[in-house]
Amino acid sequence: MLYFPCPNKKLLLKIWLFLLCTIIYSIKSHSTENYTAGARSLALSNACISLSGTWATFHNQSGLAGLIAISAGFYYESKFSIDKLSLVAGSAIIPVRTGVFGLSFLQFGKGTFSENKFGLAFARRLGEKLSAGIQLDYFTQTFPENRHTKGFATFEGGVIYQPLEKIFLGAHIFNPLSEGFEFPSGKQKMPVIIRAGGHYLIDKNVIITFETEKNNLHPAILKTGIEFLPFDDLAIRFGASGKPFKYTAGIGYQMNSISTDIGFSYHGNLGVTPSISVRFQL
């Protein structure tokens, strides 16, 4: 009988560190990503381009239009359950007479490696069925080999149109001028991302969402999700996207002015990404 010794703890640690460095290097070498936020959207495979709410600052700023209450939210995500690849984000919404302002921040990574995004959005209704929004973004990036933090500014914006009572359609573009970080070795461009889709209200308790995302670096991705509301304060969600294929699920609960959402994303090769977001409304 052949005997294969079990690898020791030092070897397992080296393998884990190698995989972690490989993921970080891949993120760095292929360009910074425009990360999303909100556990509801993650549970719906981020097919949320036409949905309204506090987290529209990360998906489609026109989804802020029509919000009438001040609100704020906090989001945490652990990509593939790896602490060093954690993501935290926040969003605050302030309605005014002429429209709605949104403030947002996001940080991906920890310690000597981190990517940050700061956003200032404004949205308003342009008619009974049409709304539009725009956001100014500032990105920063820190790596161990860089003495100083790098940064650049760009913008994004979108529209939402309601052609029928139960159908909402949305479109959004990010970084249309193809801006990016300037390094001695050259410019590291952010992707130009175009998204289009919508959602359909089967009835007041069931929503189907759908979206197509295309950027200038990768093929188009199809995303879809479904949300059930068995009770007024409870939501159950599922989603799927690909290629590569990802499956998502989550649950949400609202109690008075506080809502909590939990979402999970499953990647066949990299594993599970858990997330949670909490929103407060005044």
C-alpha positions in Angstrom: 0.0 0.0 0.0 1.3 3.4 -0.9 1.5 6.1 1.8 1.2 9.8 1.1 2.2 11.9 4.1 -0.2 14.7 5.1 1.3 18.1 4.4 2.4 20.0 7.6 0.9 23.2 8.8 3.8 25.3 7.4 3.2 24.0 3.9 -0.5 24.6 4.1 0.2 28.2 5.3 2.6 28.8 2.4 0.0 27.5 -0.1 -2.7 29.7 1.4 -0.4 32.8 1.2 0.5 32.0 -2.4 -3.2 31.8 -3.4 -3.9 35.1 -1.6 -1.0 36.8 -3.3 -2.1 35.4 -6.6 -5.6 36.9 -6.2 -4.2 40.3 -5.1 -1.7 40.4 -8.0 -4.5 39.4 -10.5 -6.7 42.3 -9.2 -3.8 44.7 -9.5 -2.6 43.7 -12.9 -6.0 43.7 -14.6 -7.1 47.1 -13.3 -9.1 48.3 -10.4 -12.7 47.2 -10.2 -15.7 49.3 -9.7 -17.0 47.4 -6.7 -20.7 47.3 -5.7 -22.3 47.4 -2.3 -25.5 46.3 -0.6 -26.4 42.8 0.6 -29.8 43.0 -1.2 -28.1 43.6 -4.6 -25.5 40.9 -4.0 -28.3 38.4 -3.2 -29.9 39.4 -6.6 -26.6 38.8 -8.4 -26.3 42.6 -8.6 -29.1 42.7 -11.2 -30.4 45.9 -9.6 -29.9 48.7 -12.2 -33.5 49.9 -11.9 -34.1 49.5 -8.2 -34.4 52.5 -5.9 -32.9 52.8 -2.4 -29.9 53.9 -0.3 -27.4 51.7 -2.1 -28.3 53.2 -5.6 -25.1 55.3 -5.1 -23.2 52.1 -6.1 -25.5 50.8 -8.9 -27.4 53.5 -10.7 -27.6 57.0 -9.1 -31.0 57.7 -10.8 -32.4 55.2 -8.2 -32.0 57.9 -5.6 -34.6 60.2 -7.3 -37.9 60.2 -5.5 -36.5 59.2 -2.1 -38.1 61.5 0.5 -36.4 60.5 3.7 -32.8 60.9 5.0 -31.2 57.5 5.3 -27.8 55.9 5.8 -26.3 52.4 5.4 -23.3 50.4 6.3 -22.1 47.3 4.3 -19.5 44.6 4.9 -18.4 41.8 2.6 -15.7 39.2 2.9 -14.7 38.1 -0.6 -14.4 34.3 -0.8 -14.3 34.4 3.1 -10.7 35.8 3.0 -10.2 38.5 5.7 -7.5 40.4 3.6 -10.0 40.7 0.8 -12.8 42.3 2.9 -14.8 45.2 1.6 -16.6 47.9 3.7 -18.9 50.6 2.3 -21.2 53.3 3.5 -23.9 55.4 1.8 -25.9 58.4 3.0 -29.0 60.0 1.3 -30.1 63.6 1.7 -33.3 64.7 -0.1 -33.5 68.4 -0.9 -36.1 70.5 -2.7 -34.5 70.1 -6.2 -33.6 66.5 -6.0 -31.6 64.0 -3.8 -27.9 64.1 -2.9 -25.9 60.9 -2.1 -22.6 60.5 -0.4 -20.7 57.2 -0.5 -17.4 55.6 0.4 -15.9 52.1 -0.2 -12.7 50.4 0.9 -11.5 47.1 -0.5 -8.5 45.4 1.1 -6.6 45.9 4.4 -3.2 47.2 5.6 -0.7 48.0 2.9 -3.0 47.0 0.1 -6.3 48.9 -0.3 -8.5 50.5 -2.9 -10.9 53.3 -2.0 -13.8 55.1 -3.7 -15.5 58.3 -2.7 -18.6 59.5 -4.4 -20.9 62.5 -4.5 -24.2 61.9 -6.4 -27.2 64.0 -7.4 -30.5 62.6 -8.8 -33.8 64.0 -9.7 -37.0 63.2 -11.5 -37.3 64.5 -15.1 -40.9 63.6 -15.4 -43.6 61.3 -14.1 -41.8 58.2 -15.6 -38.2 59.3 -16.0 -35.4 59.9 -13.5 -31.7 60.6 -14.0 -28.6 60.8 -11.8 -24.9 61.5 -12.0 -22.0 60.9 -9.6 -18.5 62.3 -9.3 -16.0 59.6 -8.1 -12.5 59.8 -6.7 -10.4 56.6 -6.5 -7.3 56.0 -4.5 -5.0 52.9 -4.5 -2.3 51.8 -2.0 0.2 49.0 -2.5 3.4 48.1 -0.5 5.7 49.1 -3.3 4.2 52.5 -3.8 5.6 55.3 -1.5 2.6 57.5 -2.1 -1.1 56.8 -2.5 -2.3 57.2 -6.1 -5.6 58.8 -7.1 -7.8 59.9 -9.9 -11.2 61.3 -10.6 -14.0 60.1 -12.9 -17.8 60.1 -13.1 -20.7 57.8 -13.8 -24.5 58.2 -14.3 -27.7 56.6 -15.4 -31.4 56.8 -16.1 -34.5 54.8 -15.0 -37.7 54.8 -17.2 -41.1 53.3 -16.3 -42.9 52.5 -19.6 -45.6 50.5 -17.9 -47.1 50.3 -14.4 -45.1 47.1 -13.5 -42.0 47.4 -15.7 -39.0 49.6 -14.9 -36.0 49.9 -17.2 -32.5 51.3 -16.4 -29.2 52.1 -18.1 -25.9 53.2 -16.6 -22.4 54.1 -17.7 -19.2 54.2 -15.6 -16.0 55.9 -16.4 -16.9 56.9 -20.0 -13.5 58.7 -20.5 -11.5 55.6 -19.5 -9.6 57.4 -16.7 -7.2 55.5 -14.5 -4.1 55.6 -12.2 -0.9 57.0 -13.5 2.2 54.9 -12.6 5.9 55.2 -13.8 5.3 52.1 -15.8 2.2 53.6 -17.5 -1.5 54.3 -17.0 -3.6 51.6 -15.3 -7.0 52.3 -16.7 -10.3 51.6 -15.0 -12.8 49.7 -17.2 -15.5 51.5 -19.1 -18.7 49.7 -17.9 -22.1 49.9 -19.6 -25.1 48.2 -18.0 -28.7 47.9 -19.0 -31.7 46.0 -17.7 -34.7 46.4 -15.5 -37.2 44.7 -13.2 -40.8 43.4 -13.4 -43.4 43.4 -10.6 -45.3 40.2 -10.9 -47.3 41.4 -8.0 -46.6 43.5 -4.9 -44.8 40.5 -3.3 -42.7 39.2 -6.2 -40.0 41.0 -8.2 -37.9 39.7 -11.1 -34.7 41.6 -12.0 -32.5 41.3 -15.1 -29.4 43.0 -16.3 -26.6 42.8 -18.9 -23.2 44.2 -18.1 -20.4 44.9 -20.6 -17.0 46.5 -20.1 -14.2 47.1 -22.5 -12.0 44.4 -20.9 -14.3 41.3 -20.7 -17.3 39.7 -22.5 -20.9 40.7 -21.5 -22.3 39.2 -18.4 -26.0 38.3 -17.9 -27.5 38.6 -14.4 -30.9 37.9 -13.0 -32.6 37.7 -9.6 -35.9 37.2 -7.9 -37.2 38.5 -4.6 -40.2 37.1 -2.7 -41.9 38.9 0.2 -43.9 36.3 2.1 -44.5 38.9 4.7 -44.4 42.7 4.6 -41.2 42.9 6.6 -39.4 39.8 5.3 -37.7 39.2 1.9 -36.1 36.1 0.4 -33.8 36.5 -2.6 -32.1 34.3 -5.2 -29.9 35.2 -8.2 -27.6 33.8 -10.9 -25.0 35.3 -13.3 -22.3 34.2 -15.6 -20.0 33.5 -17.3 -18.2 32.5 -15.0 -21.3 31.3 -13.3 -22.2 32.6 -9.8 -25.1 31.8 -7.6 -26.5 34.1 -5.0 -29.1 34.0 -2.2 -30.1 36.2 0.8 -32.7 37.4 3.2 -33.8 40.8 4.4 -35.8 41.9 7.4 -37.2 45.4 8.2 -38.3 46.6 11.6 -39.6 50.1 11.8 -36.9 52.4 10.4 -34.1 49.8 10.4 -33.6 47.1 7.8 -31.0 44.4 7.8 -30.0 42.3 4.7 -27.7 39.3 4.4 -26.4 38.0 1.1 -24.2 35.2 -0.1 -22.5 34.6 -3.5 -21.0 31.3 -4.5 -18.2 30.9 -7.0 -17.5 27.3 -8.2 -13.7 27.7 -7.9 -13.2 30.4 -5.2 -16.0 29.6 -2.7 -18.5 31.6 -0.8 -18.6 35.4 -0.3 -20.8 36.4 2.7 -22.1 40.0 3.1 -24.3 42.1 5.4 -25.8 45.6 5.3 -27.8 47.7 7.7 -29.8 50.7 6.8 -31.3 53.4 9.0 -34.0 55.8 7.9 -35.0 59.1 9.7 
